[in-house]
Amino acid sequence: MTSVSGWRKSSRSQNTDSCVEVGAFPGGAAVRDTKDRSAGYFVANASQWSDFVAAVKAGRFER
């Protein structure tokens, strides 16, 4: 697997520990827990990531 680079956390979550980080790799994105970076990460290809972001923007994960 290609290494993940450019890990970043949302600017909206700077004052909390309950967040995830997103990194990039050719053809997709990776997500990991900020509090436990050593636990690994999961990856999504470009299409999966695009679908996920669209669902978040549409409010599909609101409580």
PyMOL Python script that loads the backbone (N, CA, C, O; Angstrom):
from pymol import cmd

cmd.read_pdbstr("""\
ATOM      1  N   MET A   1       0.836  -1.181   0.000  1.00  0.00           N
ATOM      2  CA  MET A   1       0.000   0.000   0.000  1.00  0.00           C
ATOM      3  C   MET A   1       0.875   1.236   0.000  1.00  0.00           C
ATOM      4  O   MET A   1       1.911   1.274   0.663  1.00  0.00           O
ATOM      5  N   THR A   2       0.463   2.224  -0.730  1.00  0.00           N
ATOM      6  CA  THR A   2       1.148   3.500  -0.771  1.00  0.00           C
ATOM      7  C   THR A   2       1.006   4.196   0.576  1.00  0.00           C
ATOM      8  O   THR A   2      -0.034   4.091   1.226  1.00  0.00           O
ATOM      9  N   SER A   3       2.036   4.895   0.990  1.00  0.00           N
ATOM     10  CA  SER A   3       1.954   5.573   2.284  1.00  0.00           C
ATOM     11  C   SER A   3       0.992   6.756   2.228  1.00  0.00           C
ATOM     12  O   SER A   3       0.811   7.395   1.191  1.00  0.00           O
ATOM     13  N   VAL A   4       0.395   7.016   3.361  1.00  0.00           N
ATOM     14  CA  VAL A   4      -0.564   8.108   3.494  1.00  0.00           C
ATOM     15  C   VAL A   4       0.189   9.356   3.920  1.00  0.00           C
ATOM     16  O   VAL A   4       1.097   9.281   4.748  1.00  0.00           O
ATOM     17  N   SER A   5      -0.176  10.495   3.365  1.00  0.00           N
ATOM     18  CA  SER A   5       0.501  11.739   3.710  1.00  0.00           C
ATOM     19  C   SER A   5      -0.520  12.848   3.957  1.00  0.00           C
ATOM     20  O   SER A   5      -1.706  12.710   3.656  1.00  0.00           O
ATOM     21  N   GLY A   6      -0.030  13.928   4.504  1.00  0.00           N
ATOM     22  CA  GLY A   6      -0.863  15.113   4.691  1.00  0.00           C
ATOM     23  C   GLY A   6      -1.984  14.952   5.694  1.00  0.00           C
ATOM     24  O   GLY A   6      -3.061  15.517   5.507  1.00  0.00           O
ATOM     25  N   TRP A   7      -1.754  14.188   6.764  1.00  0.00           N
ATOM     26  CA  TRP A   7      -2.804  14.012   7.767  1.00  0.00           C
ATOM     27  C   TRP A   7      -3.241  15.370   8.282  1.00  0.00           C
ATOM     28  O   TRP A   7      -2.413  16.232   8.575  1.00  0.00           O
ATOM     29  N   ARG A   8      -4.567  15.557   8.392  1.00  0.00           N
ATOM     30  CA  ARG A   8      -5.079  16.823   8.908  1.00  0.00           C
ATOM     31  C   ARG A   8      -6.382  16.591   9.672  1.00  0.00           C
ATOM     32  O   ARG A   8      -7.105  15.622   9.442  1.00  0.00           O
ATOM     33  N   LYS A   9      -6.643  17.500  10.570  1.00  0.00           N
ATOM     34  CA  LYS A   9      -7.838  17.463  11.410  1.00  0.00           C
ATOM     35  C   LYS A   9      -8.684  18.677  11.052  1.00  0.00           C
ATOM     36  O   LYS A   9      -8.142  19.733  10.726  1.00  0.00           O
ATOM     37  N   SER A  10      -9.979  18.543  11.109  1.00  0.00           N
ATOM     38  CA  SER A  10     -10.869  19.650  10.797  1.00  0.00           C
ATOM     39  C   SER A  10     -10.585  20.845  11.692  1.00  0.00           C
ATOM     40  O   SER A  10     -10.330  20.686  12.886  1.00  0.00           O
ATOM     41  N   SER A  11     -10.629  22.030  11.122  1.00  0.00           N
ATOM     42  CA  SER A  11     -10.433  23.240  11.920  1.00  0.00           C
ATOM     43  C   SER A  11     -11.565  23.415  12.925  1.00  0.00           C
ATOM     44  O   SER A  11     -11.408  24.136  13.910  1.00  0.00           O
ATOM     45  N   ARG A  12     -12.689  22.773  12.691  1.00  0.00           N
ATOM     46  CA  ARG A  12     -13.821  22.852  13.623  1.00  0.00           C
ATOM     47  C   ARG A  12     -13.615  21.979  14.855  1.00  0.00           C
ATOM     48  O   ARG A  12     -14.386  22.086  15.808  1.00  0.00           O
ATOM     49  N   SER A  13     -12.621  21.137  14.865  1.00  0.00           N
ATOM     50  CA  SER A  13     -12.421  20.235  16.001  1.00  0.00           C
ATOM     51  C   SER A  13     -11.118  20.518  16.745  1.00  0.00           C
ATOM     52  O   SER A  13     -10.609  19.635  17.436  1.00  0.00           O
ATOM     53  N   GLN A  14     -10.582  21.692  16.624  1.00  0.00           N
ATOM     54  CA  GLN A  14      -9.308  22.019  17.264  1.00  0.00           C
ATOM     55  C   GLN A  14      -9.377  22.014  18.785  1.00  0.00           C
ATOM     56  O   GLN A  14      -8.357  21.794  19.437  1.00  0.00           O
ATOM     57  N   ASN A  15     -10.538  22.248  19.362  1.00  0.00           N
ATOM     58  CA  ASN A  15     -10.639  22.335  20.823  1.00  0.00           C
ATOM     59  C   ASN A  15     -11.212  21.078  21.457  1.00  0.00           C
ATOM     60  O   ASN A  15     -11.742  21.131  22.567  1.00  0.00           O
ATOM     61  N   THR A  16     -11.113  19.956  20.770  1.00  0.00           N
ATOM     62  CA  THR A  16     -11.650  18.708  21.309  1.00  0.00           C
ATOM     63  C   THR A  16     -10.732  17.547  20.952  1.00  0.00           C
ATOM     64  O   THR A  16      -9.985  17.607  19.975  1.00  0.00           O
ATOM     65  N   ASP A  17     -10.798  16.499  21.751  1.00  0.00           N
ATOM     66  CA  ASP A  17     -10.014  15.300  21.470  1.00  0.00           C
ATOM     67  C   ASP A  17     -10.823  14.263  20.704  1.00  0.00           C
ATOM     68  O   ASP A  17     -10.267  13.263  20.251  1.00  0.00           O
ATOM     69  N   SER A  18     -12.107  14.480  20.554  1.00  0.00           N
ATOM     70  CA  SER A  18     -12.983  13.516  19.884  1.00  0.00           C
ATOM     71  C   SER A  18     -13.079  13.832  18.399  1.00  0.00           C
ATOM     72  O   SER A  18     -14.057  14.422  17.940  1.00  0.00           O
ATOM     73  N   CYS A  19     -12.072  13.442  17.667  1.00  0.00           N
ATOM     74  CA  CYS A  19     -12.090  13.733  16.248  1.00  0.00           C
ATOM     75  C   CYS A  19     -11.256  12.709  15.487  1.00  0.00           C
ATOM     76  O   CYS A  19     -10.582  11.862  16.072  1.00  0.00           O
ATOM     77  N   VAL A  20     -11.324  12.813  14.206  1.00  0.00           N
ATOM     78  CA  VAL A  20     -10.542  11.958  13.328  1.00  0.00           C
ATOM     79  C   VAL A  20      -9.664  12.826  12.440  1.00  0.00           C
ATOM     80  O   VAL A  20      -9.892  14.028  12.302  1.00  0.00           O
ATOM     81  N   GLU A  21      -8.676  12.212  11.852  1.00  0.00           N
ATOM     82  CA  GLU A  21      -7.800  12.886  10.904  1.00  0.00           C
ATOM     83  C   GLU A  21      -7.961  12.221   9.545  1.00  0.00           C
ATOM     84  O   GLU A  21      -8.230  11.023   9.452  1.00  0.00           O
ATOM     85  N   VAL A  22      -7.795  13.006   8.505  1.00  0.00           N
ATOM     86  CA  VAL A  22      -7.896  12.505   7.139  1.00  0.00           C
ATOM     87  C   VAL A  22      -6.553  12.708   6.457  1.00  0.00           C
ATOM     88  O   VAL A  22      -5.944  13.774   6.557  1.00  0.00           O
ATOM     89  N   GLY A  23      -6.105  11.681   5.769  1.00  0.00           N
ATOM     90  CA  GLY A  23      -4.865  11.752   5.010  1.00  0.00           C
ATOM     91  C   GLY A  23      -5.121  11.351   3.568  1.00  0.00           C
ATOM     92  O   GLY A  23      -6.150  10.756   3.249  1.00  0.00           O
ATOM     93  N   ALA A  24      -4.190  11.676   2.718  1.00  0.00           N
ATOM     94  CA  ALA A  24      -4.354  11.375   1.297  1.00  0.00           C
ATOM     95  C   ALA A  24      -3.352  10.331   0.835  1.00  0.00           C
ATOM     96  O   ALA A  24      -2.241  10.235   1.358  1.00  0.00           O
ATOM     97  N   PHE A  25      -3.762   9.559  -0.147  1.00  0.00           N
ATOM     98  CA  PHE A  25      -2.862   8.671  -0.859  1.00  0.00           C
ATOM     99  C   PHE A  25      -3.365   8.626  -2.298  1.00  0.00           C
ATOM    100  O   PHE A  25      -4.530   8.943  -2.539  1.00  0.00           O
ATOM    101  N   PRO A  26      -2.544   8.249  -3.245  1.00  0.00           N
ATOM    102  CA  PRO A  26      -2.986   8.244  -4.636  1.00  0.00           C
ATOM    103  C   PRO A  26      -4.265   7.421  -4.824  1.00  0.00           C
ATOM    104  O   PRO A  26      -4.284   6.219  -4.557  1.00  0.00           O
ATOM    105  N   GLY A  27      -5.312   8.071  -5.279  1.00  0.00           N
ATOM    106  CA  GLY A  27      -6.555   7.376  -5.556  1.00  0.00           C
ATOM    107  C   GLY A  27      -7.545   7.314  -4.424  1.00  0.00           C
ATOM    108  O   GLY A  27      -8.556   6.621  -4.540  1.00  0.00           O
ATOM    109  N   GLY A  28      -7.291   8.025  -3.310  1.00  0.00           N
ATOM    110  CA  GLY A  28      -8.254   7.959  -2.228  1.00  0.00           C
ATOM    111  C   GLY A  28      -7.869   8.734  -0.993  1.00  0.00           C
ATOM    112  O   GLY A  28      -7.048   9.650  -1.033  1.00  0.00           O
ATOM    113  N   ALA A  29      -8.490   8.337   0.120  1.00  0.00           N
ATOM    114  CA  ALA A  29      -8.262   9.002   1.398  1.00  0.00           C
ATOM    115  C   ALA A  29      -8.207   7.952   2.501  1.00  0.00           C
ATOM    116  O   ALA A  29      -8.713   6.840   2.349  1.00  0.00           O
ATOM    117  N   ALA A  30      -7.585   8.326   3.607  1.00  0.00           N
ATOM    118  CA  ALA A  30      -7.484   7.459   4.781  1.00  0.00           C
ATOM    119  C   ALA A  30      -7.990   8.230   5.989  1.00  0.00           C
ATOM    120  O   ALA A  30      -7.886   9.455   6.036  1.00  0.00           O
ATOM    121  N   VAL A  31      -8.540   7.511   6.972  1.00  0.00           N
ATOM    122  CA  VAL A  31      -9.087   8.129   8.175  1.00  0.00           C
ATOM    123  C   VAL A  31      -8.549   7.378   9.392  1.00  0.00           C
ATOM    124  O   VAL A  31      -8.481   6.148   9.403  1.00  0.00           O
ATOM    125  N   ARG A  32      -8.167   8.146  10.418  1.00  0.00           N
ATOM    126  CA  ARG A  32      -7.687   7.532  11.665  1.00  0.00           C
ATOM    127  C   ARG A  32      -8.188   8.337  12.860  1.00  0.00           C
ATOM    128  O   ARG A  32      -8.580   9.497  12.734  1.00  0.00           O
ATOM    129  N   ASP A  33      -8.164   7.684  14.022  1.00  0.00           N
ATOM    130  CA  ASP A  33      -8.570   8.298  15.277  1.00  0.00           C
ATOM    131  C   ASP A  33      -7.426   9.162  15.791  1.00  0.00           C
ATOM    132  O   ASP A  33      -6.302   8.681  15.935  1.00  0.00           O
ATOM    133  N   THR A  34      -7.699  10.417  16.066  1.00  0.00           N
ATOM    134  CA  THR A  34      -6.665  11.324  16.541  1.00  0.00           C
ATOM    135  C   THR A  34      -6.080  10.878  17.881  1.00  0.00           C
ATOM    136  O   THR A  34      -4.883  11.041  18.115  1.00  0.00           O
ATOM    137  N   LYS A  35      -6.909  10.319  18.758  1.00  0.00           N
ATOM    138  CA  LYS A  35      -6.449   9.917  20.084  1.00  0.00           C
ATOM    139  C   LYS A  35      -5.606   8.647  20.058  1.00  0.00           C
ATOM    140  O   LYS A  35      -4.823   8.407  20.977  1.00  0.00           O
ATOM    141  N   ASP A  36      -5.758   7.833  19.016  1.00  0.00           N
ATOM    142  CA  ASP A  36      -5.047   6.550  18.965  1.00  0.00           C
ATOM    143  C   ASP A  36      -4.498   6.308  17.561  1.00  0.00           C
ATOM    144  O   ASP A  36      -4.930   5.388  16.866  1.00  0.00           O
ATOM    145  N   ARG A  37      -3.564   7.123  17.164  1.00  0.00           N
ATOM    146  CA  ARG A  37      -3.001   7.039  15.811  1.00  0.00           C
ATOM    147  C   ARG A  37      -2.336   5.695  15.536  1.00  0.00           C
ATOM    148  O   ARG A  37      -2.294   5.241  14.392  1.00  0.00           O
ATOM    149  N   SER A  38      -1.821   5.067  16.577  1.00  0.00           N
ATOM    150  CA  SER A  38      -1.129   3.794  16.384  1.00  0.00           C
ATOM    151  C   SER A  38      -2.089   2.641  16.093  1.00  0.00           C
ATOM    152  O   SER A  38      -1.643   1.551  15.735  1.00  0.00           O
ATOM    153  N   ALA A  39      -3.391   2.860  16.240  1.00  0.00           N
ATOM    154  CA  ALA A  39      -4.380   1.806  15.989  1.00  0.00           C
ATOM    155  C   ALA A  39      -4.581   1.548  14.504  1.00  0.00           C
ATOM    156  O   ALA A  39      -5.263   0.596  14.127  1.00  0.00           O
ATOM    157  N   GLY A  40      -4.001   2.378  13.670  1.00  0.00           N
ATOM    158  CA  GLY A  40      -4.134   2.195  12.236  1.00  0.00           C
ATOM    159  C   GLY A  40      -5.174   3.120  11.639  1.00  0.00           C
ATOM    160  O   GLY A  40      -5.616   4.077  12.275  1.00  0.00           O
ATOM    161  N   TYR A  41      -5.557   2.824  10.415  1.00  0.00           N
ATOM    162  CA  TYR A  41      -6.501   3.667   9.706  1.00  0.00           C
ATOM    163  C   TYR A  41      -7.249   2.833   8.683  1.00  0.00           C
ATOM    164  O   TYR A  41      -6.833   1.726   8.340  1.00  0.00           O
ATOM    165  N   PHE A  42      -8.360   3.378   8.197  1.00  0.00           N
ATOM    166  CA  PHE A  42      -9.056   2.712   7.104  1.00  0.00           C
ATOM    167  C   PHE A  42      -8.975   3.600   5.883  1.00  0.00           C
ATOM    168  O   PHE A  42      -8.805   4.814   5.990  1.00  0.00           O
ATOM    169  N   VAL A  43      -9.096   2.991   4.735  1.00  0.00           N
ATOM    170  CA  VAL A  43      -8.957   3.730   3.481  1.00  0.00           C
ATOM    171  C   VAL A  43     -10.233   3.617   2.651  1.00  0.00           C
ATOM    172  O   VAL A  43     -11.014   2.676   2.794  1.00  0.00           O
ATOM    173  N   ALA A  44     -10.417   4.594   1.790  1.00  0.00           N
ATOM    174  CA  ALA A  44     -11.529   4.607   0.844  1.00  0.00           C
ATOM    175  C   ALA A  44     -10.981   5.063  -0.495  1.00  0.00           C
ATOM    176  O   ALA A  44     -10.156   5.975  -0.561  1.00  0.00           O
ATOM    177  N   ASN A  45     -11.445   4.422  -1.566  1.00  0.00           N
ATOM    178  CA  ASN A  45     -10.998   4.898  -2.880  1.00  0.00           C
ATOM    179  C   ASN A  45     -11.708   6.215  -3.179  1.00  0.00           C
ATOM    180  O   ASN A  45     -12.581   6.639  -2.422  1.00  0.00           O
ATOM    181  N   ALA A  46     -11.340   6.851  -4.267  1.00  0.00           N
ATOM    182  CA  ALA A  46     -11.867   8.181  -4.587  1.00  0.00           C
ATOM    183  C   ALA A  46     -13.391   8.193  -4.692  1.00  0.00           C
ATOM    184  O   ALA A  46     -14.030   9.135  -4.223  1.00  0.00           O
ATOM    185  N   SER A  47     -13.970   7.187  -5.284  1.00  0.00           N
ATOM    186  CA  SER A  47     -15.425   7.122  -5.433  1.00  0.00           C
ATOM    187  C   SER A  47     -16.109   6.957  -4.079  1.00  0.00           C
ATOM    188  O   SER A  47     -17.099   7.631  -3.795  1.00  0.00           O
ATOM    189  N   GLN A  48     -15.591   6.074  -3.257  1.00  0.00           N
ATOM    190  CA  GLN A  48     -16.156   5.863  -1.917  1.00  0.00           C
ATOM    191  C   GLN A  48     -16.055   7.136  -1.086  1.00  0.00           C
ATOM    192  O   GLN A  48     -17.004   7.513  -0.399  1.00  0.00           O
ATOM    193  N   TRP A  49     -14.909   7.791  -1.152  1.00  0.00           N
ATOM    194  CA  TRP A  49     -14.701   9.009  -0.380  1.00  0.00           C
ATOM    195  C   TRP A  49     -15.660  10.106  -0.842  1.00  0.00           C
ATOM    196  O   TRP A  49     -16.237  10.813  -0.016  1.00  0.00           O
ATOM    197  N   SER A  50     -15.827  10.247  -2.124  1.00  0.00           N
ATOM    198  CA  SER A  50     -16.743  11.243  -2.672  1.00  0.00           C
ATOM    199  C   SER A  50     -18.175  10.986  -2.206  1.00  0.00           C
ATOM    200  O   SER A  50     -18.888  11.919  -1.838  1.00  0.00           O
ATOM    201  N   ASP A  51     -18.591   9.728  -2.220  1.00  0.00           N
ATOM    202  CA  ASP A  51     -19.936   9.369  -1.750  1.00  0.00           C
ATOM    203  C   ASP A  51     -20.091   9.675  -0.260  1.00  0.00           C
ATOM    204  O   ASP A  51     -21.134  10.173   0.165  1.00  0.00           O
ATOM    205  N   PHE A  52     -19.074   9.385   0.522  1.00  0.00           N
ATOM    206  CA  PHE A  52     -19.120   9.651   1.956  1.00  0.00           C
ATOM    207  C   PHE A  52     -19.228  11.150   2.227  1.00  0.00           C
ATOM    208  O   PHE A  52     -20.069  11.572   3.021  1.00  0.00           O
ATOM    209  N   VAL A  53     -18.404  11.942   1.590  1.00  0.00           N
ATOM    210  CA  VAL A  53     -18.431  13.395   1.790  1.00  0.00           C
ATOM    211  C   VAL A  53     -19.791  13.961   1.377  1.00  0.00           C
ATOM    212  O   VAL A  53     -20.331  14.826   2.067  1.00  0.00           O
ATOM    213  N   ALA A  54     -20.343  13.492   0.277  1.00  0.00           N
ATOM    214  CA  ALA A  54     -21.664  13.955  -0.164  1.00  0.00           C
ATOM    215  C   ALA A  54     -22.727  13.605   0.880  1.00  0.00           C
ATOM    216  O   ALA A  54     -23.618  14.412   1.145  1.00  0.00           O
ATOM    217  N   ALA A  55     -22.643  12.422   1.471  1.00  0.00           N
ATOM    218  CA  ALA A  55     -23.609  12.012   2.493  1.00  0.00           C
ATOM    219  C   ALA A  55     -23.485  12.884   3.740  1.00  0.00           C
ATOM    220  O   ALA A  55     -24.496  13.254   4.335  1.00  0.00           O
ATOM    221  N   VAL A  56     -22.263  13.214   4.140  1.00  0.00           N
ATOM    222  CA  VAL A  56     -22.062  14.088   5.292  1.00  0.00           C
ATOM    223  C   VAL A  56     -22.669  15.458   5.010  1.00  0.00           C
ATOM    224  O   VAL A  56     -23.394  16.000   5.844  1.00  0.00           O
ATOM    225  N   LYS A  57     -22.380  16.014   3.849  1.00  0.00           N
ATOM    226  CA  LYS A  57     -22.917  17.326   3.491  1.00  0.00           C
ATOM    227  C   LYS A  57     -24.443  17.326   3.415  1.00  0.00           C
ATOM    228  O   LYS A  57     -25.083  18.342   3.687  1.00  0.00           O
ATOM    229  N   ALA A  58     -25.013  16.197   3.047  1.00  0.00           N
ATOM    230  CA  ALA A  58     -26.477  16.088   2.962  1.00  0.00           C
ATOM    231  C   ALA A  58     -27.136  15.843   4.316  1.00  0.00           C
ATOM    232  O   ALA A  58     -28.362  15.795   4.412  1.00  0.00           O
ATOM    233  N   GLY A  59     -26.320  15.686   5.368  1.00  0.00           N
ATOM    234  CA  GLY A  59     -26.853  15.492   6.714  1.00  0.00           C
ATOM    235  C   GLY A  59     -27.296  14.079   7.031  1.00  0.00           C
ATOM    236  O   GLY A  59     -28.059  13.874   7.976  1.00  0.00           O
ATOM    237  N   ARG A  60     -26.839  13.101   6.269  1.00  0.00           N
ATOM    238  CA  ARG A  60     -27.275  11.731   6.500  1.00  0.00           C
ATOM    239  C   ARG A  60     -26.782  11.129   7.815  1.00  0.00           C
ATOM    240  O   ARG A  60     -27.299  10.101   8.251  1.00  0.00           O
ATOM    241  N   PHE A  61     -25.797  11.750   8.447  1.00  0.00           N
ATOM    242  CA  PHE A  61     -25.248  11.205   9.689  1.00  0.00           C
ATOM    243  C   PHE A  61     -25.589  12.059  10.903  1.00  0.00           C
ATOM    244  O   PHE A  61     -25.014  11.871  11.975  1.00  0.00           O
ATOM    245  N   GLU A  62     -26.511  12.986  10.745  1.00  0.00           N
ATOM    246  CA  GLU A  62     -26.924  13.839  11.867  1.00  0.00           C
ATOM    247  C   GLU A  62     -27.711  13.018  12.870  1.00  0.00           C
ATOM    248  O   GLU A  62     -28.463  12.119  12.492  1.00  0.00           O
ATOM    249  N   ARG A  63     -27.543  13.316  14.107  1.00  0.00           N
ATOM    250  CA  ARG A  63     -28.292  12.610  15.159  1.00  0.00           C
ATOM    251  C   ARG A  63     -29.581  13.289  15.415  1.00  0.00           C
ATOM    252  O   ARG A  63     -30.353  12.846  16.266  1.00  0.00           O
TER     253      ARG A  63
END
""", "prot")
cmd.dss("prot")
cmd.show_as("cartoon", "prot")
cmd.util.cbc("prot")
cmd.orient("prot")
